Amino acid sequence: MNYALNKGFLLSLMALLSALVSCNQIDDDRIPSLPVYINLSGAGMWNTYGVAGVGISKNFINYQGLQSPSGFPFNATTYVGFGGVLLIGGVDPFTSEPNVPLAYDLSCPVERSQTIRVAIDQENLEAVCPVCNSHYDVIMAGGSPVSGPALTGKYKYSLRRYVCDPAQGGGYIIHN
């Protein structure tokens, strides 16, 4: 009996501590996890559709007849996540390696809609939601919120990150 009481107390204590610790965490899983696969392998594909410097960006969208970038060869193996993919040159937030491609879902995690997409503000190189006005650092902080409801709301939301792996023979493959 005493063991069951102590076990219940410990479980309750662990749940409380977990809730307290998670209050300061940033949620980057709010956007539904849909497949992402954009093959930009080879110098020709990368030079045409890739990004060649910090702050340079491209959007990859294939949703209800909207395809971007223009002329990109979308096919049966191309997947662009929930709201599309933002590809931008920046600094790897985990290794601090400069001038690397970074990829995020274009959907604002506060709005959580396939059609409400962040856009790059060229003055401060932040991704900005046109509806809630949340700003995200996509250059150095891995899509973390900078201002707006994504930072100041009850929950803190970051953009969903995707992986940019170097392809054999040049270019990159973007995936989740």
N, C-alpha and C positions, 0 to 999 in steps of 0.2 A: 504494500500500500504506500509506504513512504517512498519507494523507488518510483512508482507511477506519479506521485505528486511532484517529486524532483524532476522527473523527465518532462512533465507538462510545464513546469516552471521554466526549465531550460529552453524548451521549444518556444515558449512565449517570449522569453528574453531574447532569443536569437532572432525571432521575427521582428521584434521592436527595434533591435539594433540594426537589422538589415533595412528596415524602413527609414530609420534616421540617416544611415549612410547614403541611401539611394536618393535622398532629397537633393543632394548637391551634384548628382550625376547628370550628364547630358544624354538624352535618348536619341540615337541615330538609327533606330529601327522602327520609327513611326510610319514611314512609307512602306507599303506592302512590298515584299521581296519577290520581284518578278525577274525572269531571266534577263541577263545582259551578256551580249557577245557582239562586239564590233571588231572586225578583223581589218586592221590598218597595217598589215604586214607588207614588207617590201618598201623600198625607198620611194617608188612612184606613188603608192597609196598614201604613205605618210606625208610626202611633200605636198600632195593635193589636199588631203583631208585632215592632217594632223595639226599640231600647234608647234610653233618654232620659237618660243620665247615666253618669258614671264608675262602674264596678263593677257596673252593672246588666247582666244577661246573660240570654240565651235560648239554648236548644239546639234545633237543627233536625235531627231524626232521622227517617228513613223506611227502616226495615230490618226485614225479616221480621215484618211486621204491627205493629211499634212505630212510631207516628207522634207526633212532638212538634214544636212545641207543639200542644196540643189545639185542634182547629177550624181549623188552618191548611189552606188550600186547595191541598194537594199535587196536581200534575197531571203530564202527560207531559213537560213541559219543566222540571220542578223536579228538581235533582240536588243531593245533599248530601255528596259526597265519599266517603271511605272509611268513617269511623265516625260521620259526622254533622258538623254545623257548630256551633261555639261562636261566638255573636255577643255581643260585650261592648263597653261604652263605655270608652274609655281615652284614651291620649295616643299620637299617631302617632309611632312610634320613629324615623322618618326625617325628619320635619319639626318635631317637638315641638308640633304643633298639639293643643290640649287638647280633650277632650270630643268625640271622633270615634268612629264605630263601627269595631271591629276584628273580624276573623273568622279562626278557626283550625279545623283538623280536630280533632274530639273524641278521636280515637284517640291513645293514649299511644305515642310512637315507640319507647320501650324495649320495650313488650309487643307492639306491632305486630299488634293484633287489632281487628277491627271491633266487637267487643262489650266491649272494655275501654276505657272512656272516662274522660277526665279530668272532674272536677267542680270548681266554684268553691268554695274555702274562703272563706266570708264574712268571717272575722276578718282575714285578711291579703290578700284578693283575689288569690290565686294559684290556678292550675289545678293540681289534685293527682290523681295516678293512684292509684286504690284498691288496686292490686296491688303495684306496685314502690315506691310512695310518693315518686315524683319530683314535684318542685314546679316550676312554670313561671310566669314573670312575663308575664302576658297584658295587663297594664294599660299598662306603659311600655317594656318591652324586647322586644316583638315575639315573645313566646312562648319566649324563651330559658330554659334550665334555671337554677333557683336552688339546688336541692339534690337529693339522691338519685342513683340510678344514671344518670340522664340527664346529670348534671353530673360525677359522680365515676368513672364507668365508663371502660372502655378508649376508647370513643368518646363524644362529647358530642352529644346529640340535642335539637333544638328542635321545637316544634310546627310543623306545616305551616301556613303563612299563606295566606289568601285575600284577594282584593281587594274593597273596598266602594266602589263608584262611586256618586256622587250621581246620582239619576234626574231626568229632566226632569219638573217638576211636583211635586217633593218625594220624600222617601224615598230608598232606596238599592237597588242591585242588587249582590248578592254573587256573585262568580264567581272562577274561576281562570284 
